[in-house]
Amino acid sequence: VQLQASGGGLVQAGGSLRLSCAASGRSFSSYTMGWFRQVPGKEREFVARITWTGSSTYYADSVKGRFTIPRDNAKNTVYLQMNSLKPEDTAVYYCAADTRRNNRDYGAAYDYWGQGTQVTVSS
């Protein structure tokens, strides 16, 4: 499984960005997908995840109500829609695939990772 994340950039506080993560392979629709983020010097942080059918989503408290994680299984793509962005959302964002359906919020539950995309929110 290869994951390609894109869509990062520089945005002012209060603005929006949509990240995309395109996956290779035919089994995308059977994977739980997640987004994590990391700031230099800090541990990687769970942001959001979505189950393989898209019926359930889970969010970190810090992004709840501002971010959503839709997926399009026909396009092998998961998104992270980020609204009302804050400077503290600045980080490198990574998408990840959980092929074993662990459905957990920690990185070790995920088998494959994208390369990361930088999001910078200016105040």
JOMO-V436891 format. One record per helix or strand. SS is the DSSP state (alpha for helix, beta for strand). FROM is the first residue (numbers start at 1). TO is the last residue. If there is no record, write none. Layout:
ss->SS from->FROM to->TO
ss->SS from->FROM to->TO
This chain:
ss->beta from->3 to->6
ss->beta from->9 to->12
ss->beta from->17 to->23
ss->alpha from->28 to->30
ss->beta from->32 to->38
ss->beta from->45 to->50
ss->beta from->57 to->59
ss->beta from->67 to->68
ss->beta from->71 to->72
ss->alpha from->73 to->75
ss->beta from->77 to->82
ss->alpha from->87 to->89
ss->beta from->91 to->98
ss->alpha from->107 to->109
ss->beta from->112 to->113
ss->beta from->117 to->122
